Amino acid sequence: MTYPAMILAAGLGLRMRPLTNTLPKPLIPVAGKTMLERTFDHLHEVEVSKIVVNTHYLASFIKKAVPSGTLISHEEILLETGGGIKKALPLLGNTPFFTLNGDSVWTGSESLKEMEKVWDTSLMNALLLLIPREKAHGYEGKGDFFMSEEGCLSRRDEASEAPYVYGGVQLTSPHLFENSPEGAFSINILWDKALEKGRLFGCIHQGEWFHISTPQDLARYEPMVAKRTSIPILD
């Protein structure tokens, strides 16, 4: 795989307290591996060319945990998803790049290869990995997106339910960030601009995805993750 990737690992993990009082959420173990390790595993499996990780909360823990050769984009103040990626653009280069949440747990690295196959710079500013709601374990919302036969996305309105959930993985063109705000901002601002131009697309994930936001979620879904990934839980 020729594209670089960024892992988002700067957040505070407030909902995962008290576990995150002394440990960044991406470093919480789930069935024998930390969330961050699992994210690196996905990227190593598809031989991604370059990996950047952003840091803020308990940054020294993250820096010690990443493999050698990983590039670090440190944020003195939290820049949110959009601002954090924008800050790291000089490290990522001028090609399309993947962005992955460092605290997501999912199966099926082949989705990254599929996204690379689907990607079309002439049509897309961003390509989002979407999880069918029935495969989004622990998710209790109404969904995020509808998708046309051509893969073009639209958001649900407040009254409706949508079949797909954003899974925390996207393939993005640097052009998405043209004329973007300075400082902290959500990536949703840029997605909405891409939506208006018909340049926000989706790719359906064929594996499973686990919404682990609280200690209760961890207790509930860790046995399922262990079963799906064939890693025993150690006492």
BELJOVEN-V195766 format. One record per backbone hydrogen bond with DSSP energy under -1.0 kcal/mol. CO is the residue of the C=O (numbers start at 1). NH is the residue of the N-H. E is the energy in kcal/mol with one decimal. If there is no record, write none. Layout:
co->CO nh->NH e->E
co->CO nh->NH e->E
This chain:
co->3 nh->49 e->-1.3
co->4 nh->98 e->-2.5
co->5 nh->52 e->-2.5
co->6 nh->100 e->-2.8
co->7 nh->54 e->-1.9
co->8 nh->102 e->-2.6
co->10 nh->57 e->-1.4
co->13 nh->16 e->-1.3
co->14 nh->17 e->-1.5
co->16 nh->19 e->-1.3
co->18 nh->21 e->-1.7
co->24 nh->27 e->-2.0
co->25 nh->28 e->-2.1
co->26 nh->36 e->-3.1
co->28 nh->35 e->-1.4
co->30 nh->33 e->-1.0
co->33 nh->30 e->-3.3
co->34 nh->38 e->-2.1
co->35 nh->39 e->-1.8
co->36 nh->40 e->-2.5
co->37 nh->41 e->-2.5
co->38 nh->42 e->-1.8
co->39 nh->43 e->-1.7
co->40 nh->44 e->-3.0
co->41 nh->45 e->-2.2
co->43 nh->48 e->-2.0
co->44 nh->47 e->-1.1
co->50 nh->5 e->-2.6
co->51 nh->71 e->-2.5
co->52 nh->7 e->-3.1
co->53 nh->73 e->-2.5
co->55 nh->75 e->-2.8
co->56 nh->59 e->-1.2
co->58 nh->61 e->-1.2
co->58 nh->62 e->-1.1
co->59 nh->63 e->-2.6
co->60 nh->64 e->-1.8
co->61 nh->65 e->-1.2
co->62 nh->66 e->-1.4
co->67 nh->70 e->-1.6
co->71 nh->53 e->-2.8
co->73 nh->55 e->-1.7
co->79 nh->83 e->-1.1
co->79 nh->185 e->-1.8
co->80 nh->84 e->-2.2
co->81 nh->85 e->-1.8
co->82 nh->86 e->-2.5
co->83 nh->87 e->-2.1
co->84 nh->88 e->-1.1
co->86 nh->89 e->-1.2
co->88 nh->91 e->-1.4
co->88 nh->92 e->-1.3
co->89 nh->93 e->-1.7
co->97 nh->172 e->-3.0
co->98 nh->6 e->-2.5
co->99 nh->170 e->-2.2
co->100 nh->8 e->-2.8
co->101 nh->104 e->-1.1
co->105 nh->210 e->-2.8
co->108 nh->111 e->-1.6
co->109 nh->112 e->-1.9
co->110 nh->114 e->-2.2
co->111 nh->115 e->-2.3
co->112 nh->116 e->-1.9
co->113 nh->117 e->-1.9
co->114 nh->118 e->-2.3
co->115 nh->119 e->-2.0
co->120 nh->123 e->-1.5
co->120 nh->124 e->-2.3
co->125 nh->173 e->-2.6
co->126 nh->201 e->-2.6
co->127 nh->171 e->-2.6
co->128 nh->203 e->-2.5
co->129 nh->167 e->-2.5
co->130 nh->205 e->-3.1
co->131 nh->165 e->-2.5
co->132 nh->135 e->-2.5
co->133 nh->136 e->-1.2
co->135 nh->137 e->-1.2
co->135 nh->209 e->-2.1
co->136 nh->139 e->-1.8
co->137 nh->211 e->-3.3
co->142 nh->162 e->-3.3
co->144 nh->156 e->-1.2
co->145 nh->164 e->-1.5
co->146 nh->154 e->-1.9
co->148 nh->151 e->-1.7
co->151 nh->202 e->-2.3
co->152 nh->148 e->-2.7
co->154 nh->146 e->-3.1
co->157 nh->160 e->-1.0
co->163 nh->133 e->-2.2
co->164 nh->144 e->-3.6
co->164 nh->145 e->-1.9
co->165 nh->131 e->-3.4
co->168 nh->101 e->-2.2
co->169 nh->129 e->-2.8
co->170 nh->99 e->-2.6
co->171 nh->127 e->-2.8
co->172 nh->97 e->-2.3
co->173 nh->176 e->-1.9
co->174 nh->177 e->-1.7
co->175 nh->178 e->-1.7
co->177 nh->180 e->-1.6
co->185 nh->82 e->-1.3
co->185 nh->83 e->-1.7
co->186 nh->189 e->-1.4
co->187 nh->191 e->-2.3
co->188 nh->192 e->-2.4
co->189 nh->193 e->-1.3
co->190 nh->194 e->-2.2
co->191 nh->195 e->-2.8
co->192 nh->196 e->-2.0
co->193 nh->197 e->-1.1
co->194 nh->199 e->-3.1
co->195 nh->198 e->-1.4
co->199 nh->125 e->-2.9
co->199 nh->126 e->-1.4
co->200 nh->153 e->-2.8
co->201 nh->128 e->-2.8
co->203 nh->130 e->-2.8
co->208 nh->107 e->-2.3
co->209 nh->137 e->-2.2
co->210 nh->212 e->-1.2
co->214 nh->218 e->-2.2
co->215 nh->219 e->-2.2
co->216 nh->220 e->-2.1
co->217 nh->221 e->-2.7
co->218 nh->222 e->-2.0
co->221 nh->225 e->-2.5
co->222 nh->226 e->-2.6
co->223 nh->227 e->-1.9
co->224 nh->228 e->-2.3
co->225 nh->229 e->-2.3
co->226 nh->231 e->-1.5
